[in-house]
Amino acid sequence: MFLGVLYGILGCSLWGFIYIIPLLLPEYSPATVAMARFTVYSIGSLVICYYCRKTLALLTASDWVKAFCLGFSETLSITFF
């Protein structure tokens, strides 16, 4: 339970930084800040994937296709709705 609450707090803190960082770095363009944010999230995802590589090896191609479709549809729904 404690670990779940801790992960929730850390996730919300990281999400909150996307609004604070542009205010702290006004000399950078919004595109530069966005690219840096996506780069940091990508590196974080790669680190998590490295530590979960045994579990990820168990996934089938069908699992990856479903994950891609869910992520893609979620991105479209956020973008257009």
C-alpha positions as CSV (number, residue, x, y, z in Angstrom):
1,M,0.0,0.0,0.0
2,F,2.8,2.4,1.0
3,L,4.6,1.8,-2.3
4,G,1.5,2.4,-4.4
5,V,0.9,5.7,-2.6
6,L,4.5,6.7,-3.0
7,Y,4.4,6.0,-6.8
8,G,1.2,8.0,-7.1
9,I,2.7,11.0,-5.3
10,L,5.9,10.7,-7.5
11,G,3.8,10.5,-10.7
12,C,1.7,13.5,-9.8
13,S,4.8,15.4,-8.9
14,L,6.4,14.7,-12.3
15,W,3.1,15.6,-14.0
16,G,3.0,18.9,-12.1
17,F,6.6,19.8,-13.3
18,I,5.3,20.1,-16.9
19,Y,3.6,23.3,-15.8
20,I,6.3,24.7,-13.5
21,I,9.4,24.2,-15.7
22,P,8.2,26.6,-18.5
23,L,7.7,29.3,-15.9
24,L,11.2,28.7,-14.5
25,L,12.8,28.7,-18.0
26,P,11.1,31.6,-19.9
27,E,14.2,32.1,-22.2
28,Y,13.6,28.8,-23.9
29,S,10.9,28.3,-26.5
30,P,7.9,26.1,-25.8
31,A,9.0,23.7,-28.5
32,T,12.4,23.3,-26.8
33,V,10.8,22.7,-23.4
34,A,8.4,20.1,-25.0
35,M,11.3,18.3,-26.7
36,A,13.3,18.2,-23.5
37,R,10.2,16.9,-21.6
38,F,9.6,14.1,-24.1
39,T,13.3,13.2,-24.0
40,V,13.3,12.9,-20.2
41,Y,10.1,10.8,-20.3
42,S,11.6,8.5,-23.0
43,I,14.8,8.0,-21.0
44,G,12.7,7.2,-17.9
45,S,10.6,4.7,-19.9
46,L,13.8,3.0,-21.2
47,V,15.1,2.7,-17.6
48,I,11.8,1.1,-16.5
49,C,11.9,-1.2,-19.6
50,Y,15.4,-2.3,-18.7
51,Y,14.4,-3.3,-15.2
52,C,11.3,-5.1,-16.5
53,R,12.9,-6.8,-19.5
54,K,12.1,-10.4,-18.2
55,T,8.4,-9.5,-18.0
56,L,8.5,-7.7,-21.4
57,A,10.1,-10.8,-23.0
58,L,6.9,-12.7,-22.1
59,L,4.7,-10.4,-24.2
60,T,3.5,-11.6,-27.6
61,A,3.2,-9.7,-30.8
62,S,-0.5,-9.5,-30.2
63,D,0.1,-7.8,-26.9
64,W,2.4,-5.2,-28.5
65,V,-0.2,-4.5,-31.2
66,K,-2.9,-4.0,-28.6
67,A,-0.7,-1.7,-26.5
68,F,0.1,0.3,-29.6
69,C,-3.6,0.6,-30.6
70,L,-4.6,1.7,-27.1
71,G,-1.8,4.3,-26.9
72,F,-2.6,5.6,-30.4
73,S,-6.3,5.9,-29.8
74,E,-5.7,7.6,-26.4
75,T,-3.4,10.1,-28.1
76,L,-6.0,10.8,-30.8
77,S,-8.7,11.3,-28.3
78,I,-6.7,13.7,-26.2
79,T,-5.6,15.6,-29.4
80,F,-9.0,16.0,-31.0
81,F,-11.5,15.9,-28.1
